[in-house]
Amino acid sequence: MVSALTAEKINNRINLKLKLMGKLEVRQMSTKETQEKIIDNMHRWQKIENASVASTGEVINKTNNPLIRLVMEIIQRDSQMHFRIQEMIANSLESSTISLSPDELAEVWDLIEKHIKLEEKTVELANEAKAALKGKKMVVQEYLIDYLLIDEEKHNKILQTLETIKKGMYPYG
């Protein structure tokens, strides 16, 4: 008896061979099929994020080392945030769409610009600290500053992307 997963793999291989031979038409998924696929993906991903939260919790409970505990707490909080984002994506496709009007964005854009400047300053400070530590063999401090730098750069990137959305909106872009 062939399992459903094995049958799916076999079917995918056959379809790939047929596609390569030009004997299989590739059909684009409908919008509904795409939405269902993304929703399913988000729910499966959320299960992994939950497992990550549990796994990091096990490590935290097993160690008293402050560095290991801190790293696990960072990962745990990120996984919790990922779960929320995945939930928002799934919900936006199932029931409640996400919208952002030019007026809503304009209402807070000055504050976001102030925040962008703060984020830019944190990147400068992280780079200064990183440069000061270079060659000093302070590996734990370098490790943590590298983490901070990566995280602050990530904040800048998501704010830049939000600015791209703003520029695409009329009349405030």
C-alpha positions in Angstrom: 0.0 0.0 0.0 1.4 3.4 -1.0 1.0 6.2 1.5 -0.7 9.4 0.4 2.6 11.3 0.8 4.5 8.8 -1.3 1.8 8.8 -4.0 1.9 12.6 -4.1 5.7 12.5 -4.6 5.4 10.0 -7.4 2.6 12.1 -9.0 4.8 15.2 -8.7 7.7 13.4 -10.4 5.6 12.1 -13.2 4.1 15.6 -13.7 7.6 17.1 -13.8 8.8 14.6 -16.4 5.7 15.2 -18.5 6.2 19.0 -18.2 9.8 18.6 -19.2 8.7 16.5 -22.2 6.2 19.2 -23.2 3.3 16.8 -22.7 1.6 18.4 -19.7 -0.1 21.8 -19.7 0.8 23.8 -16.7 -2.4 25.4 -15.3 -2.1 28.5 -13.2 -3.8 28.2 -9.8 -7.0 30.3 -9.4 -7.0 33.1 -6.8 -9.1 30.9 -4.5 -6.6 28.0 -4.8 -3.7 30.3 -4.2 -5.4 31.7 -1.1 -6.2 28.3 0.2 -2.6 27.2 -0.4 -1.2 30.3 1.5 -3.7 29.8 4.4 -2.7 26.1 4.7 1.0 27.1 4.5 0.5 29.7 7.3 -1.2 27.2 9.6 1.5 24.6 9.0 4.1 27.2 9.6 2.4 28.3 12.9 2.7 24.7 14.1 6.5 24.9 13.6 6.6 28.3 15.3 4.7 26.8 18.3 7.3 23.9 18.3 10.1 26.5 18.3 8.6 28.3 21.3 8.4 25.0 23.2 11.9 24.0 22.1 13.4 27.3 23.2 11.5 27.0 26.5 13.1 23.6 27.1 16.6 25.1 26.6 15.8 28.0 28.8 14.6 25.7 31.6 17.6 23.5 31.3 20.3 26.2 31.5 21.4 29.0 33.8 23.8 30.4 31.3 22.7 34.0 30.7 23.9 34.1 27.1 22.2 30.9 26.1 19.0 32.0 27.9 19.0 35.4 26.2 19.5 33.9 22.7 16.7 31.4 23.3 14.4 34.2 24.6 15.2 36.3 21.5 14.3 33.3 19.2 11.2 32.6 21.3 9.9 36.1 21.0 10.6 36.2 17.3 8.7 32.9 16.9 5.7 34.4 18.8 5.8 37.4 16.5 6.0 35.2 13.4 2.9 33.4 14.6 1.0 36.7 14.9 2.1 37.7 11.4 1.1 34.3 10.0 -2.2 34.6 11.7 -2.8 38.1 10.2 -1.9 36.7 6.7 -4.3 33.8 7.0 -7.1 35.9 8.5 -6.7 38.5 5.7 -7.3 35.7 3.2 -10.1 34.0 5.1 -12.2 36.7 6.5 -10.8 40.2 7.2 -8.8 42.0 4.5 -6.0 44.3 5.5 -6.2 47.8 4.1 -4.2 50.9 4.5 -5.5 54.1 3.2 -3.4 57.1 2.2 -5.1 59.1 5.0 -4.2 56.5 7.6 -0.6 56.5 6.5 -0.4 60.3 6.3 -1.8 60.6 9.8 1.2 58.9 11.3 3.9 59.4 8.7 5.7 62.2 10.5 6.0 59.9 13.6 7.3 57.1 11.4 9.9 59.4 9.8 11.1 60.3 13.4 11.3 56.6 14.2 13.3 56.0 11.0 15.9 58.5 12.2 16.1 56.7 15.6 16.6 53.4 13.8 19.4 54.9 11.6 21.1 56.2 14.8 21.0 52.8 16.4 22.7 51.3 13.3 25.4 54.0 13.6 25.9 53.2 17.3 26.1 49.4 16.6 28.6 49.9 13.8 30.7 52.1 16.2 30.6 49.5 18.9 31.5 46.8 16.4 34.5 48.7 15.1 35.7 49.4 18.7 35.6 45.6 19.4 37.3 44.6 16.2 40.4 42.4 17.1 39.8 42.7 20.9 38.7 39.1 21.3 35.6 40.1 23.1 33.6 37.4 21.3 30.4 37.4 23.4 30.1 41.2 23.1 30.8 41.1 19.4 28.2 38.3 19.0 25.6 40.4 20.8 26.4 43.6 19.0 26.3 41.7 15.7 22.8 40.5 16.6 21.7 44.0 17.5 23.1 45.4 14.3 21.3 42.7 12.2 18.0 43.4 14.1 18.3 47.2 13.7 19.1 46.8 10.0 16.0 44.6 9.8 13.9 47.4 11.4 15.3 49.8 8.8 14.4 47.4 6.0 10.8 47.0 7.0 10.4 50.7 7.5 11.9 51.3 4.0 9.4 48.9 2.6 6.6 50.8 4.3 8.0 53.9 2.7 7.8 52.2 -0.7 4.2 51.5 -0.1 3.7 55.2 0.8 5.3 56.3 -2.4 3.0 54.1 -4.4 0.0 55.8 -2.8 -1.7 59.0 -4.1 -1.6 61.8 -3.0 0.9 61.4 -0.2 3.7 59.5 -2.0 
